[in-house]
Amino acid sequence: MSAVAEEQKIVTGGSFLIEESTPKDVFTPEDFTEEHHMIADTTRQFIDAEVRPRIPELEKHDWNLARELVRKGAELGLIGANVPEEYGGLGLDQTSSAIIAEMIGRTASFATTFGAQGGIGLLPILYFGTEEAKKKYLPKISSGEMIAAYALTEAGSGSDALAAKATARLSADGTHYILNGEKMWITNGGFADVFVVFAKVDGDKFSGFIVERQEGLTNGAEEHKMGIKGSSTTALVLSDVKTPVENLLGEVGKGAKIAFNILNIGRFKLGAMCNGGMKLALHDSVRYANERHQFGKPISSFGAIKAKLAEMAIKTWVGEAMVYRTIGMIETATRDTSDPQAKLRAIEEYAAECSIVKVALSEYCNFVVDEMVQIYGGYGYSADYPAEKAYRDARINRIFEGTSEINRMLVPGMLMKRAMSGKLALLPAAQKLMDEVLSPSMLSLDEDEGVLANEMRLAQNAKKVALMVLGTAAQKYMMELSDQQEILMGAADIITDAYAMESAILRAQKLHATKGEQAATRYLDIVQVFSNDAVERIEANAKNTLAAMSEGDELRTQLAALRRFTKNTPMNTVAARQRIADVMIKSNKYTY
Ligand SMILES: Cc1cc2nc3c(=O)[nH]c(=O)nc-3n(C[C@H](O)[C@H](O)[C@H](O)COP(=O)(O)OP(=O)(O)OC[C@H]3O[C@@H](n4cnc5c(N)ncnc54)[C@H](O)[C@@H]3O)c2cc1C
């Protein structure tokens, strides 16, 4: 357990939207312990020295090598970081596993293999396996002796995972289940030894099982993918495949709980992995921009290129703040228990934050690699340079572990669910705000003083905008809100921008308070530019969603409130971006 988590108060899931936080309440990368730094260094060295040079072999589908690399990573404790020691793991904190995920994200193909091995393939067994199954499989998966995979998706059921057609039936003597069906897009499918498979018992009770490779379980050919070509992805055919009853995960008919809870963790880790990929892409871009000369100068001296490098750094640093703030919340909420079920319940509370991190980081990452290609110019389009692979590899992140659309809709969906069950006082907060909006004189927009006080005011107001949109939507559509996808997507983007702004501001304020003004100065530019731009996006999103829901006097009143909430004097973002880029250009690396 990290010392930092012990000091932090528990911030309940979704409460960031209705409560103010202070720098003390957030965990940041600057709070890493020495042990965290050691884990980061060990993982980075392993990835850079042993895995990245061998990607060409993995891309030729050398799965023996993939096995060997998984085993080497396992020897360093990277697979079983979160697994309790009694099952062969290291029993480290959640932050350590996020750090490992970030470093492994420096190589997307291996990160995918690793994510199936140590994440979605292992965690269902840890959280839902019988004691017998945990003892049998966890040590072997943690050590890399067995390769794991997760088989949920089918050709006809992707986002709609519960529509799966695979079946399971109990044998006549009650000792085992017999599974039949076809799965699709299974990571590690070509060489995994053990699979977490979802199938319907008696054709309707969606359930999870641990299934070992055996006769009757065959994988299809490797899919011809756009990217992450060094990871195995195949279909899986199950034909009268047997698994003992002890290999049922949780209870019959409770598979949805397993599938979705495990995806929460997967989503969060995917965000961390994206962050690692972004840092590497930016680092390479800075170096290339310094080396490449046109018109007698390095291209890094051109304002157009500086603006790109700066925006890449902004998204990377803000994304990082979101990742570690979220893991800090989860860490703090799980610090007092070693019971896997209690841990899982605590993690489930943060489903909205996990989806926010997944959507934001995967999209920031796609932005970063797209700009990387542009900075490399024609060489960005060549497979002989790193940008082309980074660009292709990153695209999948917006699709797997729940598409960006599904995760966007989950953000307001999960917050409303918590509100309806009384776990989050979102609706009273929205009602109070709506009353204030109707009598504008009650609106208090305090002018605070201090570091980033203006930005913090903008972030608090951004949360009010989110509440106004959510409150209006809840009132107008009530139980039919889940059908209003455009409104939900708009609300999700406002909430995500608000969470991003606040996370970055709190991180910079904490840095200022702990490391002093000089150390914090260059981060202030990042936070100010991000907040300035986020407010514009929030305003546009809110206008669109409000105008779709309200009209006449009601809309006019809401737009008047929106103008007050998003009031901001534009800053000189051009100069700020130049300063951000210049720091990196001068040191010839990503320095933030
Ligand atoms: C390389 C790779 C590796 C993968 N690894 C695994 C793995 O290891 N295990 C596993 O089980 N699966 C895996 N998957 C599957 C992946 O999780 C699915 O592809 C993903 O969930 C999307 O499902 P789909 O492809 O069927 O798309 P669809 O669900 O058909 O979606 C198509 C489009 O429609 C949108 N859409 C769908 N439903 C809705 C809705 N209700 N409202 C609005 N829009 C909607 C989606 O957002 C998307 O834009 C992998 C996929 C790939 C490509």
The ligand as a MOL file (V3000), in Angstrom:
LIG
                    3D

  0  0  0     0  0            999 V3000
M  V30 BEGIN CTAB
M  V30 COUNTS 53 58 0 0 0
M  V30 BEGIN ATOM
M  V30 1 C -7.5190 -6.4480 -32.2580 0
M  V30 2 C -8.6980 -6.7900 -31.4470 0
M  V30 3 C -8.5460 -7.4950 -30.2580 0
M  V30 4 C -9.6500 -7.8490 -29.5050 0
M  V30 5 N -9.4840 -8.6100 -28.3690 0
M  V30 6 C -10.5720 -9.1270 -27.7520 0
M  V30 7 C -10.4240 -10.0980 -26.7040 0
M  V30 8 O -9.3170 -10.4570 -26.2970 0
M  V30 9 N -11.5450 -10.6380 -26.1760 0
M  V30 10 C -12.8030 -10.2780 -26.5820 0
M  V30 11 O -13.7730 -10.8110 -26.0460 0
M  V30 12 N -12.9730 -9.3360 -27.5660 0
M  V30 13 C -11.8960 -8.7690 -28.1630 0
M  V30 14 N -12.0580 -7.8570 -29.1840 0
M  V30 15 C -13.3970 -7.4710 -29.5940 0
M  V30 16 C -13.7470 -6.0370 -29.2530 0
M  V30 17 O -13.9250 -5.9050 -27.8830 0
M  V30 18 C -14.9850 -5.6570 -30.0860 0
M  V30 19 O -14.5560 -5.5290 -31.4260 0
M  V30 20 C -15.6310 -4.3880 -29.6110 0
M  V30 21 O -16.2550 -4.6020 -28.3780 0
M  V30 22 C -16.6690 -3.8540 -30.5990 0
M  V30 23 O -17.5500 -4.8500 -31.0170 0
M  V30 24 P -17.8500 -5.0580 -32.5730 0
M  V30 25 O -16.5460 -5.1750 -33.2380 0
M  V30 26 O -18.7950 -6.1810 -32.7160 0
M  V30 27 O -18.5330 -3.7090 -33.0270 0
M  V30 28 P -20.0830 -3.3550 -32.9500 0
M  V30 29 O -20.5880 -3.6180 -31.5830 0
M  V30 30 O -20.7940 -3.9560 -34.0950 0
M  V30 31 O -20.0150 -1.7770 -33.1470 0
M  V30 32 C -19.9190 -1.1410 -34.4230 0
M  V30 33 C -20.1500 0.3590 -34.2380 0
M  V30 34 O -21.4720 0.5790 -33.7180 0
M  V30 35 C -21.4090 1.2750 -32.4990 0
M  V30 36 N -22.4440 0.7690 -31.6070 0
M  V30 37 C -22.6870 -0.5160 -31.2500 0
M  V30 38 N -23.7140 -0.5800 -30.3910 0
M  V30 39 C -24.1190 0.6850 -30.1910 0
M  V30 40 C -25.1460 1.2890 -29.4140 0
M  V30 41 N -25.9400 0.5890 -28.5940 0
M  V30 42 N -25.3040 2.6110 -29.4790 0
M  V30 43 C -24.4800 3.3600 -30.2470 0
M  V30 44 N -23.5020 2.8690 -31.0170 0
M  V30 45 C -23.3160 1.5450 -30.9840 0
M  V30 46 C -20.0100 1.0170 -31.9400 0
M  V30 47 O -19.6030 2.0400 -31.0570 0
M  V30 48 C -19.1900 0.9870 -33.2220 0
M  V30 49 O -18.8720 2.2940 -33.6090 0
M  V30 50 C -10.9470 -7.4540 -29.9260 0
M  V30 51 C -11.1020 -6.7250 -31.1140 0
M  V30 52 C -10.0160 -6.4110 -31.8760 0
M  V30 53 C -10.2310 -5.6730 -33.1560 0
M  V30 END ATOM
M  V30 BEGIN BOND
M  V30 1 1 1 2
M  V30 2 1 2 3
M  V30 3 2 2 52
M  V30 4 2 3 4
M  V30 5 1 4 5
M  V30 6 1 4 50
M  V30 7 2 5 6
M  V30 8 1 6 7
M  V30 9 1 6 13
M  V30 10 2 7 8
M  V30 11 1 7 9
M  V30 12 1 9 10
M  V30 13 2 10 11
M  V30 14 1 10 12
M  V30 15 2 12 13
M  V30 16 1 13 14
M  V30 17 1 14 15
M  V30 18 1 14 50
M  V30 19 1 15 16
M  V30 20 1 16 17
M  V30 21 1 16 18
M  V30 22 1 18 19
M  V30 23 1 18 20
M  V30 24 1 20 21
M  V30 25 1 20 22
M  V30 26 1 22 23
M  V30 27 1 23 24
M  V30 28 2 24 25
M  V30 29 1 24 26
M  V30 30 1 24 27
M  V30 31 1 27 28
M  V30 32 2 28 29
M  V30 33 1 28 30
M  V30 34 1 28 31
M  V30 35 1 31 32
M  V30 36 1 32 33
M  V30 37 1 33 34
M  V30 38 1 33 48
M  V30 39 1 34 35
M  V30 40 1 35 36
M  V30 41 1 35 46
M  V30 42 1 36 37
M  V30 43 1 36 45
M  V30 44 2 37 38
M  V30 45 1 38 39
M  V30 46 1 39 40
M  V30 47 2 39 45
M  V30 48 1 40 41
M  V30 49 2 40 42
M  V30 50 1 42 43
M  V30 51 2 43 44
M  V30 52 1 44 45
M  V30 53 1 46 47
M  V30 54 1 46 48
M  V30 55 1 48 49
M  V30 56 2 50 51
M  V30 57 1 51 52
M  V30 58 1 52 53
M  V30 END BOND
M  V30 END CTAB
M  END
